[in-house]
């Protein structure tokens, strides 16, 4: 994945989240998530903290280096779904 928007979308899809649910996770609107996936995501410190809290590697989104998650995928999904449900 060559750019941030593709990496962000890949993480969302890997977690099985709609754009709306992903927005809930990071406290952003659906329109913001759509905009980021269509153009250029702006990961503020509070968004990065929300991602890191559930085990998503924010540095992967920024640089493409490392793995998508800092924990195994099942652990990440449990945390994510606990927050959004």
C-alpha positions in Angstrom: 0.0 0.0 0.0 1.6 3.1 -1.2 -0.2 5.8 0.7 -1.8 6.7 4.0 -5.4 6.6 2.7 -4.9 3.0 1.4 -3.4 1.9 4.6 -6.1 3.5 6.7 -8.8 1.8 4.6 -7.0 -1.6 4.7 -7.0 -1.4 8.5 -10.7 -0.5 8.7 -11.6 -3.3 6.3 -9.4 -5.8 8.1 -11.3 -5.1 11.2 -14.6 -5.5 9.4 -15.7 -1.9 10.2 -17.9 0.4 8.2 -16.7 3.9 7.7 -19.3 5.0 10.3 -18.1 2.5 12.9 -14.5 3.4 12.3 -15.5 7.0 12.8 -17.0 6.1 16.2 -13.8 4.4 17.1 -11.6 7.4 16.5 -14.3 10.0 17.4 -14.6 11.4 13.9 -17.6 11.8 11.6 -18.5 9.6 8.7 -17.7 12.5 6.3 -14.2 12.8 7.8 -13.5 9.1 7.4 -14.8 9.2 3.8 -12.7 12.3 3.1 -9.6 10.7 4.5 -10.0 7.5 2.5 -10.6 9.6 -0.7 -7.8 12.1 -0.2 -5.2 12.4 2.6 -5.8 11.3 6.2 -4.7 13.8 8.9 -3.9 11.8 12.0 -3.9 14.2 14.9 -2.4 13.2 18.2 -5.8 12.3 19.7 -6.6 10.1 16.7 -3.3 8.4 17.0 -3.9 7.8 20.7 -7.3 6.2 19.9 -5.7 3.9 17.4 -2.9 2.9 19.7 -5.3 2.3 22.6 -6.9 -0.6 20.7 -3.7 -1.9 19.2 -3.6 -0.3 15.8 -0.1 0.8 14.7 -0.6 4.5 13.8 3.0 4.6 12.6 2.1 2.0 10.0 -0.6 4.4 8.6 1.9 7.2 8.5 4.9 5.4 7.0 3.8 2.0 5.8 6.5 0.4 7.9 5.9 -2.3 10.4 2.7 -4.2 10.9 -0.8 -2.9 11.0 -1.4 -4.0 14.6 0.7 -4.0 17.7 -1.3 -6.9 19.1 -2.8 -10.0 17.5 -5.9 -9.3 15.4 -8.3 -11.1 17.7 -7.2 -8.9 20.7 -7.6 -5.8 18.6 -11.0 -6.8 17.4 -12.2 -7.4 20.9 -11.1 -4.0 22.1 -12.6 -2.3 19.0 -16.0 -3.9 19.3 -16.1 -3.2 23.0 -15.8 0.5 22.2 -18.1 0.7 19.3 -20.9 -1.5 20.5 
